Amino acid sequence: MKLCFATRNTNKIKEIKAKLGDAFEIVSLEDIQCQEELPETTGTIEGNSAQKAQFVWEHYNINCFADDSGLEVTALAGAPGVDSAMYAGVHGDSEANIQLLLKNLQGISQREAQFKTVITLVLNGKTHQFEGTIAGSILEEKKGSEGFGYDPVFLPKGYPQTFAEMPLEEKNKISHRSLATEKLIQYLQSTL
């Protein structure tokens, strides 16, 4: 089955291909010649995920899925949340985002957080959503060099390593995106 993953993030595509294996042919926005910026104007992770998937379905007539993720920090009332990728003002500047997060948590001992992913699948015009979350906490300094985004400061609950210290295979077993992807895969396999 051919599916477009509505993203330009090569790290996300690599992660999801590793998880999906050969059962599905995953194409990117570049593969379908989508040059537009996908809309993300709903103010929620669920809404942005749906908005992106529906845009690709409506404009490119291809079955697709889109994800939206965020880091939700309890002590910061759920921030950065839907704005995780541009928390410090520039989209995708992970270093600036991490530094602002650590600054905003200075002196705060309650550092509980969760990563949340919502994947929206538009399959033959019908919309389905799948959510994955993983609880953890925010460290006071970065550890590890793997992964991307907030991975160097996120310590998943019950694990001795940050996401950035884990091998990709281990992270893929427990991550928020992995959990949402697993639900997506189970659904897709049930439709074959």
C-alpha positions in Angstrom: 0.0 0.0 0.0 1.3 3.4 -1.0 0.9 6.1 1.7 2.2 9.7 1.8 3.7 10.7 5.2 3.0 14.4 5.2 6.3 15.7 6.5 9.6 17.1 5.4 11.4 15.8 8.5 13.8 13.2 7.3 14.4 11.9 10.8 10.7 11.2 11.2 10.5 9.4 7.8 13.5 7.3 8.8 11.9 6.4 12.1 8.6 5.4 10.6 10.1 3.4 7.8 12.1 1.4 10.3 8.9 0.8 12.2 6.7 0.0 9.1 9.1 -2.3 7.3 8.2 -3.4 3.7 4.5 -3.8 4.1 3.9 -0.2 3.0 5.5 2.1 0.5 6.0 5.4 2.2 6.4 8.5 0.1 7.3 12.0 1.3 5.9 15.4 0.4 8.8 15.9 -1.9 8.0 12.6 -3.7 4.5 13.9 -4.5 5.8 17.3 -5.5 4.1 19.1 -2.6 5.9 22.4 -2.2 3.4 24.2 -0.1 3.7 24.7 3.6 1.1 22.5 5.2 -1.4 24.5 7.4 -1.0 24.1 11.2 -3.4 26.8 12.5 -5.7 24.9 14.9 -3.8 25.5 18.1 -3.9 21.8 19.2 -1.8 18.8 18.4 -4.8 16.8 17.3 -6.2 19.6 15.1 -2.9 20.3 13.4 -2.3 16.6 12.6 -5.8 16.4 11.0 -5.4 19.7 9.2 -2.1 18.5 7.5 -3.4 15.1 6.5 -6.7 16.5 5.1 -4.8 19.1 3.1 -2.6 16.5 1.3 -5.7 14.3 0.6 -7.7 17.2 -0.8 -4.9 18.7 -2.9 -2.9 15.6 -4.0 -5.6 12.8 -3.9 -3.3 10.3 -2.2 -3.9 8.3 1.0 -1.8 9.9 3.6 -1.0 10.4 7.3 0.4 13.3 9.2 1.6 13.6 12.7 1.9 16.4 15.1 3.8 16.0 18.3 4.6 18.1 21.3 6.4 18.1 24.6 4.0 18.9 27.4 5.7 20.0 30.7 3.4 19.9 33.7 5.1 22.8 35.6 4.7 25.0 32.5 1.0 24.4 32.1 1.6 22.0 29.2 4.0 24.2 27.3 5.7 24.1 24.9 2.9 21.7 23.6 1.7 22.5 20.2 4.4 25.1 19.8 7.3 22.6 20.6 9.1 23.0 17.2 9.1 26.8 17.5 9.2 27.3 21.2 12.1 29.7 21.0 10.7 31.6 18.0 12.5 29.9 15.1 10.9 26.7 13.7 13.1 23.6 14.2 15.9 25.3 16.2 16.3 22.5 18.7 19.2 24.0 20.6 17.4 27.3 21.2 14.2 25.4 22.2 16.1 23.3 24.7 17.9 26.3 26.2 14.6 28.2 26.6 13.0 25.2 28.2 15.8 24.7 30.7 15.8 28.4 31.5 12.0 28.3 32.1 12.5 25.3 34.4 15.3 26.8 36.5 14.7 26.4 40.2 11.7 24.2 39.5 12.0 20.7 41.1 8.7 19.3 39.6 10.0 18.4 36.1 7.4 15.9 35.0 6.6 15.9 31.2 5.2 13.8 28.5 5.8 13.6 24.8 2.5 13.2 22.8 2.0 12.3 19.2 -1.2 12.3 17.3 -1.3 10.7 13.8 -4.2 11.4 11.5 -4.7 8.9 8.7 -6.9 9.9 5.7 -7.7 6.7 3.9 -10.0 6.8 1.0 -11.4 10.1 2.3 -12.1 8.8 5.9 -10.2 10.2 8.8 -8.8 8.2 11.7 -6.6 9.4 14.7 -4.1 7.5 16.8 -2.4 8.9 19.9 0.7 7.9 21.7 2.2 9.3 24.9 5.3 8.6 27.0 5.8 10.0 30.5 9.1 11.2 31.8 10.9 14.2 33.1 13.2 17.0 32.0 16.8 16.9 33.0 18.8 20.0 34.0 21.3 19.4 31.2 21.6 17.6 27.9 22.8 14.0 27.7 23.4 12.1 24.5 23.7 12.9 20.8 21.2 10.7 19.1 17.6 11.5 18.2 16.4 15.1 17.6 14.4 17.9 19.2 14.1 17.6 23.0 15.5 14.1 23.1 18.8 15.1 25.0 16.8 16.5 28.0 13.9 14.0 28.1 14.3 11.0 30.5 11.5 8.5 29.9 10.0 7.2 33.1 11.6 3.9 34.2 14.6 4.2 31.9 18.2 5.2 32.8 18.9 7.0 29.5 17.5 10.0 27.7 16.0 9.5 24.3 19.2 10.9 22.9 21.3 8.3 24.6 19.2 5.3 23.4 19.9 3.4 20.2 17.2 4.2 17.6 15.9 0.6 17.9 15.2 1.0 21.7 13.7 4.4 21.3 11.4 3.1 18.5 10.0 0.5 20.9 8.8 3.0 23.5 8.5 6.5 22.0 5.3 8.4 21.7 5.5 8.4 17.9 6.2 4.6 18.0 3.1 4.0 20.2 0.9 6.1 17.8 2.5 4.4 14.8 1.8 1.0 16.3 -1.9 1.8 16.5 -1.8 3.1 12.9 -0.1 -0.1 11.7 -2.6 -2.3 13.5 -5.4 -0.4 11.9 -3.9 -0.5 8.4 -3.2 -4.2 8.7 -6.9 -4.8 9.7 -8.0 -3.1 6.4 -5.8 -5.2 4.1 
